[in-house]
Amino acid sequence: MSTFTVERSLPNRISRLNDLAYNLWWSWHQNASWLFQHLDKTLWELTHHNPVKFLQQVSPAKLEAAAADPVFLRHYDGIMMAFDKCLEGKDSWFAQTYPDMAGRTIAYFSAEFGLHISLPIYSGGLGILAGDHCKEASDIGLPLVGVGFVYPQGYFKQSITSDGRQEPIYERFDYNAAPMECVISRETEGGLLDLHLNGNVIYAAVWRVRLGLVSLYLMDTDVEENEPWDRELSARLYGGDQETRIRQEMVLGIGGVRLLDRLGIRPAVFHANEGHAAFLMLERIRSMVQGGMSFSDAVEKVRSTTVFTTHTPVPAGHDAFPFHLVEKHFHNFWGSMGLDREQFLALGEYPDPHGGVNFNMTALALRLSGHRNGVSKLHGRVSRLMWHSMWPEQTVDEVPITHVTNGVHTPTWIAPEMDKLFAKYLGHDWLDKHDDPTLWTRIDEIPDAELWNIRVHLKSRLLNFMRERARRDWIAEGADSTQVLTAGTLLDPNALTIGFARRFATYKRAMLVLSNLVRLKNIMHDEWRPVQIVFAGKAHPADAPGRSLISEIYQLARDNDIGGRIAFVEDYDIHVAKYLVRGVDVWLNNPRPPLEASGTSGQKAALNGVPHLSILDGWWYEGYQGTNGWAIAPDIPEDADDDLRDQADRDELYRVLEEEVVPLYFERDSDGVPRGWVKLIKEAIRTAGPVFSARRMVKEYASRMYVEAMKNAR
Ligand SMILES: *Cc1c(COP(=O)(O)O)cnc(C)c1O
């Protein structure tokens, strides 16, 4: 750990580029990234769009030239004005809608945050959602601070060998080149954060990432003062055994609360994003009891000011610890909450699917939070059913778990070309009011050919990106010919291109579309109406079935019979996701229902005019309207077994492709524009744009949960 940030001295006139580099606000404002790009385009690419690293390396001559260039300066001044306006937060939606709530802070705890490739502190959907939530909070002026971890080895980078094995690569994170500042270290006043947890002391440094108005505080236990095993606690996201995991979660939940206290931040509301952070509720109760409150009053207080979001109906997705482990790490803790062993363990007690009982983090969070939600309409219902046993007196419908459907941060996910198009036809301020459905009715004013040309262009950008990666790997690692093939170098810009990118968990059924190869090959190799598929995604290193799915797909992709029509893009991350969700023609999702809680990649795609072809699960259960994409909905009983369902879904998927998707895509009029397809694209955009956005989502959290909880904090 280094405790200083390396700031470059810049010409006075443009010295605030440093502020911009250390605030990820730039990353969701296209014009702001233009400033860096314009200074030195090659270096901008070489530093992987990391402005901190970029400013450390850019040549003084280029900086001097920019400081004297009127065009650059005009842009610079415009950006800085917008940046300052954001930081003031004065005319924001929240300030105007809830003037009485000024000064009340929400603390948002999450084990991962997906913000930008320069910060490898996320693994997938949960992290991206947390990142989008924080960015949107800044955009609407919600007073929120984030709490999480910096993982010195991040989540892994994925490399795939020529025989299809996923190799995880853990790179050490370069603190000096990261867009974050140290706020607590051995050199700051008061020294490192010292967490007395069960008789031991764990030390943590704390870093701050700025996201517009919002600050995100990240704890890091990789400091010399710690024992080697404690240094490892924040080494990797979701690494280690159960013991590492419980200690990690103690640092996140308990340490996070103490961290805010140390910084002098007194949140009115705490939001636990997933059960990982649920120990925060115990720590709050403990500190209230220590302050003289009774246990039951403290519980009431905590409940009324805590929001908890559960994110998955997959049982294995809920952390549960054996009692002996909890006992080992909390036996000095429950006394200070005013509890004995039994009372304490009862807070998290929940049946284990394999028999016996465990200390379940979701059960704990459900008991100690008063505002609980799932992440889509269907997932809300599934969650009420799943946790019904905790409210045995209530009917399933009365179980107090509601839903707030996930959405995506529009400025982050919109392609620059689409942004310009919307600015032209929906109004230059379209982003300011993108959650207003009436805005989107004007989508019909966009000429079909203009929209279609952009779609074609975005596909060519994806294919170029894939070829460029293949070329780079070829040079750097001497990739063999099969790897160049599987990387997608033979993809055809005229073929209907299906995208399938997500974590390789078995319930997501990546193999479904590949499960009748004869039929699929017929579809793909049609001479006049060719189809191709691009896959991407990581499997958790400990997930053997997930890894073998990757090998299977990889083996197929290199098969001569497939002829390069299946490609696999390595190392799916935010950057790759941006190319994929903007660049393919159709976004495919075929989980085994109802296990996809929401899914958000399809929302990113729809926003960019890439319609969704999906099982009616997660967000699509409420998003599908008949004319804005396709549903894979075979007529089978709801309780059909897995084999029957897989078969029926597969056949229906092929049928929809053959009879609906492919014909519509290739039906062109005399000027080559697929009118019917463009009509469908417009419907996809019009229906997804206002509703499945983080703006709608965060406003909903605010008006239905945060504000109520803020009132309770008085
Ligand atoms: C959006 C996103 C996800 C989540 O997508 P799902 O549809 O929920 O699977 C995962 N990883 C990355 C990199 C993403 O951008």
Boltz pocket constraint, residues with backbone or C-beta under 6 A from the ligand:
constraints:
  - pocket:
      binder: B
      contacts: [[A, 123], [A, 124], [A, 125], [A, 126], [A, 128], [A, 501], [A, 502], [A, 503], [A, 572], [A, 573], [A, 574], [A, 577], [A, 578], [A, 598], [A, 599], [A, 600], [A, 601], [A, 602], [A, 604]]
      max_distance: 6.0
